[in-house]
Amino acid sequence: MTPRPPLPPQGAYRDDNGRPVVLECVREAERRIAGSTNMEYLPMGGSVKVIDESLKLAYGEDSEFIKDKRIAAVQALSGTGACRLFADFQKRFLPDTQIYIPTPTWANHHNIWRDAHVPQRTFTYYHQESRGLDFSGLMDDIKNAPDGSFFWLHACAHNPTGVDPSEEQWREISYQFKVKKHFPFFDMAYQGFASGDPERDAKAIRVFLEDGHQIGCAQSYAKNMHGTLRTKSRMP
């Protein structure tokens, strides 16, 4: 067995004896923090450095959206806090919209949007018999949803199934979103854990950006480090 297997129900690492495993990158971050003399409050929007580096991780080092300052981003209280900020944003500025959430999903996703008083619908995702993606059912639900609907999408390492669309399937999903004028909101809590490659795990987001979508994205580092909320717009 691997000495550092993840514990899927908790999204945590444990050794073969069930003890927590602290990654060396986390230990190094702790050492750097302990040696810092900067004890000032962060700005209300969070750490500018953290946000800037997060944007590069999600959108790519050479992203035109970053260079053109077309992304609004704030640091939040991990992934749940970032998702809640977006839910509140949706309720305040688009009060007549609803959110489509995959079946199944992490249980707290429903709580976040419920507490923000945003109506919820579900869409097909997992195929129990094949233990894989129900792609035809997913596409049917996307097509049948009212134009301009909001969809919650797991960018990679779908929680709790671990089943993700292929790149080709993501491109088909993106195309249908364009046809229906849907808004994609990505929850990216496991970047780097699905394939072992953070760049590859961000492919779904980048496919949608390449296709000209406006998107929302909550990026959590609770497994690989905290949370940011970002939205990409057409104008600076």
QUILIN-V722504 format. One record per residue. N is the residue number from 0. PSI is psi in radians with two decimals (999 if undefined). Layout:
[[N;PSI] [N;PSI]]
This chain:
[[0;2.63] [1;2.48] [2;-0.16] [3;1.03] [4;2.50] [5;2.69] [6;1.69] [7;-0.79] [8;-0.52] [9;-0.13] [10;0.63] [11;2.84] [12;2.39] [13;2.64] [14;-3.06] [15;-0.26] [16;0.12] [17;0.15] [18;2.59] [19;2.49] [20;2.13] [21;2.08] [22;2.60] [23;-0.59] [24;-0.58] [25;-0.74] [26;-0.72] [27;-0.71] [28;-0.71] [29;-0.71] [30;-0.71] [31;-0.71] [32;-0.75] [33;-0.52] [34;-0.02] [35;2.53] [36;0.05] [37;1.89] [38;0.35] [39;2.76] [40;2.57] [41;2.75] [42;2.85] [43;-0.51] [44;-0.02] [45;-3.01] [46;2.09] [47;-0.68] [48;-0.79] [49;-0.77] [50;-0.81] [51;-0.78] [52;-0.57] [53;-0.70] [54;-0.75] [55;-0.69] [56;-0.69] [57;-0.75] [58;-0.27] [59;2.55] [60;-0.61] [61;0.42] [62;2.24] [63;-0.46] [64;-0.60] [65;-0.82] [66;-0.65] [67;0.05] [68;0.85] [69;0.30] [70;2.20] [71;2.19] [72;2.49] [73;2.70] [74;2.39] [75;-3.11] [76;1.36] [77;-2.87] [78;-0.72] [79;-0.74] [80;-0.68] [81;-0.75] [82;-0.68] [83;-0.67] [84;-0.74] [85;-0.68] [86;-0.74] [87;-0.67] [88;-0.80] [89;-0.78] [90;-0.69] [91;-0.76] [92;-0.31] [93;1.10] [94;-0.30] [95;0.08] [96;2.90] [97;2.98] [98;2.32] [99;2.21] [100;2.39] [101;2.69] [102;2.00] [103;3.12] [104;3.07] [105;2.29] [106;-0.60] [107;-0.34] [108;-0.75] [109;-0.69] [110;-0.69] [111;-0.89] [112;-0.53] [113;-0.78] [114;-0.43] [115;0.00] [116;0.68] [117;2.16] [118;2.52] [119;2.55] [120;2.87] [121;2.72] [122;2.65] [123;2.41] [124;-1.02] [125;2.40] [126;1.90] [127;-0.75] [128;-0.73] [129;-0.18] [130;0.71] [131;-2.90] [132;2.30] [133;1.35] [134;-0.71] [135;-0.72] [136;-0.69] [137;-0.83] [138;-0.66] [139;-0.74] [140;-0.63] [141;-0.76] [142;-0.60] [143;-0.20] [144;2.59] [145;2.52] [146;2.45] [147;0.36] [148;2.73] [149;2.34] [150;2.32] [151;2.09] [152;2.37] [153;2.09] [154;-0.60] [155;2.79] [156;1.04] [157;2.29] [158;2.05] [159;0.07] [160;-0.49] [161;0.10] [162;2.18] [163;2.62] [164;2.67] [165;2.95] [166;-0.72] [167;-0.72] [168;-0.67] [169;-0.67] [170;-0.64] [171;-0.70] [172;-0.80] [173;-0.75] [174;-0.78] [175;-0.56] [176;-0.68] [177;-0.74] [178;-0.74] [179;-0.10] [180;0.64] [181;2.77] [182;2.13] [183;2.27] [184;2.02] [185;2.37] [186;1.98] [187;1.54] [188;-0.15] [189;0.57] [190;2.18] [191;-0.30] [192;-0.39] [193;-0.88] [194;-0.21] [195;-0.04] [196;1.91] [197;-0.60] [198;-0.80] [199;-0.67] [200;-0.30] [201;0.10] [202;-0.69] [203;-0.80] [204;-0.76] [205;-0.53] [206;-0.79] [207;-0.66] [208;-0.74] [209;-0.58] [210;0.06] [211;0.29] [212;2.60] [213;2.38] [214;2.86] [215;2.62] [216;2.19] [217;2.09] [218;2.13] [219;2.50] [220;0.39] [221;-0.48] [222;-0.62] [223;0.07] [224;-1.06] [225;-2.73] [226;2.54] [227;2.65] [228;2.33] [229;2.58] [230;2.51] [231;2.28] [232;2.93] [233;-0.52] [234;2.65] [235;999]]
